[in-house]
Amino acid sequence: MKRKVKRFGFVALFSLIGLIVFVYVQNNLIVITGYEVRSERVPESFSGWTIVQLSDLHSKSFGDNQRTLVKKVKAEQPDLIVFTGDLVDSRTYHEDRSLTLMQQLVEVAPVYYVTGNHEWRSGHFDLLEQKLIEAGVGVLRDSSIELSKGNEQIQLVGIDDPARTHGQDDEMVDQTITEALADGRGETDYKVLLSHRPELLSLYSQFDIDLVFSGHAHGGQFRIPLIGGLVAPNQGLFPTYDSGKHTLGETTMIVNRGLGNSIIPVRLFNRPEIVVVTLESGKRP
């Protein structure tokens, strides 16, 4: 009897250790997901251009002073880095961790950022925005800029998360995109949109936008093999836009699974993610 109890104790102990290691890996070991996005509208000068997307850090740390995360981004040799919201967490606000990351990323490549819902819920965004700008981050708020290479350009557009006005009114988002695109150049310009919320793809596709980078869904938080994410904000159970590459009409959207956690503190089968997109000029498959 004692031997059986002892054996059961060892099994329970090793099972617990295994569970702890598994949960640690799921929440701390970053994966890199690569996508090729091909379009005849991509200018030849930008063919082969690499964009690294980060999202939903929620002030999480990856190594001392974000060393692990920065090293992985740097290894991809990006031409551009974009961050699609929830840099901080409204419930456990630690902006120093987030600012440390951004201060290092601007040394790697140009960095552009849009807000998520947590920036607005925190009540600290005005000060955070000022610090990001001082660090050299391009903060896009219902605005667009032109990125040039040689004599060719692409348009980078960024909109605030609807939480700024405590809602998600499609007419409001429609208006913000319209305003951001108001200074668009010609019909041949390749347009990239940064917007935190993926569930609005049907709205994004109504505009002359080629590529959308989004986050917010946290990969569905718990991913079920062969099925996908379990739950996502604003999408509910078994969300359609929880991660990956989605196409609607002429618009392609990339949904980043994010890096940190918030209300639900644990990820399962859903490791933190860095997305790497390579632009290619030519006919889309």
C-alpha positions in Angstrom: 0.0 0.0 0.0 2.8 2.4 1.0 4.6 1.6 -2.3 1.5 2.4 -4.3 1.1 5.7 -2.5 4.7 6.5 -3.1 4.5 5.7 -6.7 1.3 7.8 -7.1 3.1 10.7 -5.3 6.0 10.5 -7.9 3.6 10.4 -10.8 1.7 13.4 -9.5 4.9 15.3 -8.9 6.3 14.7 -12.3 2.9 15.4 -13.9 2.8 18.8 -12.1 6.3 19.6 -13.2 5.4 18.7 -16.7 2.3 20.9 -16.6 4.3 23.8 -15.3 6.9 23.5 -18.1 4.2 23.1 -20.7 2.4 26.3 -19.5 5.6 28.2 -19.4 6.5 27.2 -23.0 3.1 28.1 -24.2 3.2 31.6 -22.7 6.9 32.5 -23.1 8.6 30.8 -26.1 8.0 33.0 -29.1 7.2 31.6 -32.5 7.9 33.4 -35.8 5.2 33.0 -38.5 6.1 34.1 -42.1 3.7 35.1 -44.9 4.3 36.1 -48.5 1.8 38.7 -49.7 1.9 39.1 -53.5 0.2 41.7 -55.6 0.6 43.5 -58.9 0.1 46.7 -57.0 3.2 46.3 -54.9 5.8 48.6 -56.5 8.9 46.8 -57.9 11.1 48.7 -55.5 9.2 47.2 -52.5 9.3 43.6 -53.8 11.1 41.5 -51.2 10.4 44.2 -48.5 10.1 42.7 -45.0 7.6 43.9 -42.5 7.6 42.6 -38.9 4.3 42.9 -37.0 4.0 42.8 -33.3 0.8 43.1 -31.3 -0.8 42.8 -27.9 2.2 42.9 -25.7 0.2 43.9 -22.6 3.4 45.1 -21.0 4.8 41.5 -20.9 8.6 41.0 -20.6 10.6 38.7 -22.7 14.0 38.5 -21.1 15.9 41.3 -19.3 15.0 44.6 -21.0 13.0 42.7 -23.6 16.3 41.3 -24.9 14.8 38.0 -26.2 12.1 39.7 -28.2 14.3 42.4 -29.7 16.9 39.8 -30.7 14.3 37.8 -32.6 13.0 40.8 -34.4 16.5 42.0 -35.3 17.3 38.6 -36.7 14.5 39.0 -39.3 16.3 42.2 -40.7 13.0 44.0 -41.2 12.6 47.1 -43.4 9.6 48.1 -41.3 8.1 47.2 -37.9 4.5 47.8 -37.1 2.7 47.4 -33.8 -1.1 46.9 -33.8 -2.3 47.9 -30.4 -2.4 46.9 -26.7 1.2 47.8 -26.1 0.1 48.2 -22.4 -2.5 46.5 -20.3 -5.2 48.6 -18.6 -5.5 46.2 -15.6 -1.8 45.9 -14.7 -0.3 49.1 -16.2 3.5 48.8 -16.6 4.4 51.2 -19.3 8.2 51.0 -18.7 8.4 47.4 -20.1 6.5 48.6 -23.2 8.6 51.7 -23.7 11.8 49.7 -23.2 10.8 47.5 -26.1 9.9 50.4 -28.4 13.0 52.4 -27.6 15.1 49.4 -28.8 13.0 48.6 -31.8 13.5 52.0 -33.4 17.2 51.2 -33.5 16.4 48.2 -35.7 14.0 49.7 -38.3 11.3 52.4 -38.6 8.5 51.6 -36.2 4.8 52.6 -36.6 2.1 52.1 -34.0 -1.7 52.3 -33.6 -3.7 52.1 -30.4 -5.7 49.1 -29.1 -8.6 49.1 -26.6 -6.3 48.8 -23.6 -4.5 52.1 -24.3 -7.8 53.9 -24.0 -9.1 52.0 -21.0 -5.9 52.7 -19.1 -6.6 56.4 -19.0 -2.9 57.1 -19.5 -2.6 57.3 -23.3 -1.9 61.0 -23.7 1.3 60.6 -21.7 2.2 57.3 -23.3 1.7 58.8 -26.8 4.1 61.7 -25.9 6.8 59.2 -24.7 6.4 57.0 -27.8 6.9 60.1 -30.1 9.9 61.1 -28.0 11.3 57.6 -28.5 11.0 58.0 -32.3 7.9 55.8 -32.8 5.5 56.9 -35.6 2.1 57.1 -33.9 -0.6 56.9 -36.5 -4.0 58.2 -35.4 -6.6 58.2 -38.2 -3.8 59.3 -40.5 -1.5 58.1 -43.2 2.1 58.5 -44.4 3.9 57.8 -47.6 6.8 55.4 -47.4 9.2 55.9 -50.3 11.8 53.7 -51.9 13.5 55.2 -54.9 10.8 56.9 -56.9 8.0 54.6 -55.7 5.8 54.7 -52.7 3.3 52.8 -50.6 0.8 54.3 -48.3 0.7 53.3 -44.6 -2.6 54.1 -42.9 -3.3 53.8 -39.1 -6.6 54.2 -37.2 -7.3 54.5 -33.5 -9.2 51.7 -31.8 -12.9 52.4 -31.4 -12.5 52.2 -27.6 -11.4 55.8 -27.9 -15.1 56.7 -28.1 -16.3 53.8 -25.9 -17.9 51.9 -28.7 -17.6 50.1 -32.0 -19.8 51.9 -34.4 -19.2 50.9 -38.0 -20.1 54.3 -39.2 -17.5 55.8 -36.9 -14.8 53.4 -38.1 -15.8 54.1 -41.7 -15.4 57.8 -41.1 -11.9 57.4 -39.5 -10.6 55.3 -42.4 -12.1 57.8 -44.9 -10.3 60.6 -43.2 -7.0 58.7 -43.0 -7.2 57.9 -46.7 -8.1 61.4 -47.6 -4.5 62.3 -48.6 -4.1 59.1 -50.7 -2.2 59.5 -53.9 -3.1 57.6 -57.1 -5.1 54.5 -57.8 -1.9 52.5 -58.2 -0.7 53.2 -54.6 -0.3 50.1 -52.5 -2.2 50.7 -49.2 -1.4 49.1 -45.9 -3.8 49.6 -43.0 -2.9 49.2 -39.3 -6.0 48.5 -37.2 -6.3 46.7 -33.9 -9.6 44.9 -34.6 -9.8 42.0 -37.2 -13.6 41.5 -37.0 -14.0 44.6 -39.2 -12.5 43.0 -42.3 -15.7 43.3 -44.2 -15.6 47.1 -43.6 -11.9 47.3 -44.5 -12.5 45.5 -47.8 -14.9 48.3 -48.9 -11.9 50.7 -49.2 -9.1 50.7 -51.6 -6.8 48.8 -49.1 -4.5 46.0 -50.1 -3.1 44.7 -46.8 -4.4 45.0 -43.2 -2.4 44.2 -40.1 -4.5 43.4 -37.0 -4.4 41.8 -33.6 -6.8 41.9 -30.6 -8.0 38.3 -30.8 -5.0 36.7 -29.0 -5.2 33.7 -31.3 -8.4 32.7 -29.6 -6.5 32.3 -26.3 -6.9 28.6 -26.1 -6.3 26.9 -29.5 -7.9 23.5 -30.2 -5.9 21.5 -32.7 -7.5 21.2 -36.1 -10.2 23.6 -35.0 -8.7 26.9 -34.0 -9.2 29.5 -31.3 -11.8 29.1 -28.6 -12.8 32.7 -27.8 -11.9 36.2 -28.9 -13.2 39.6 -27.8 -15.9 41.1 -30.1 -16.2 37.7 -31.9 -17.2 35.3 -29.2 -16.8 31.5 -29.4 -14.8 29.9 -32.2 -13.9 33.2 -33.8 -13.4 33.5 -37.6 -10.5 36.0 -37.4 -8.4 34.7 -34.6 -5.1 34.4 -36.4 -3.4 33.9 -39.8 -4.0 35.2 -43.3 -7.5 36.1 -44.5 -8.6 37.5 -47.9 -11.8 39.3 -48.8 -12.1 40.7 -52.3 -8.9 42.5 -53.0 -8.0 42.9 -49.3 -5.6 40.6 -47.4 -5.6 40.7 -43.6 -2.9 39.3 -41.3 -4.1 38.6 -37.7 -1.3 38.4 -35.2 -1.9 36.1 -32.2 -0.1 38.6 -30.0 2.6 38.4 -27.3 1.0 38.9 -23.9 -2.2 38.1 -22.0 -4.8 40.2 -20.2 -8.1 39.1 -18.5 -7.3 35.4 -19.3 -3.8 35.0 -18.0 -2.8 31.7 -19.8 -2.4 30.6 -23.4 -2.7 27.0 -24.5 -1.4 25.7 -27.9 -1.0 29.3 -28.7 2.5 30.6 -28.2 3.4 34.3 -28.4 3.9 35.3 -32.0 6.0 37.5 -34.2 4.6 37.9 -37.7 7.0 38.4 -40.7 5.4 39.5 -44.0 7.4 39.7 -47.2 5.9 41.8 -50.0 6.3 40.5 -53.5 5.3 42.3 -56.8 3.3 40.1 -59.2 0.1 38.4 -59.7 -1.6 37.0 -56.6 -2.0 33.2 -56.7 
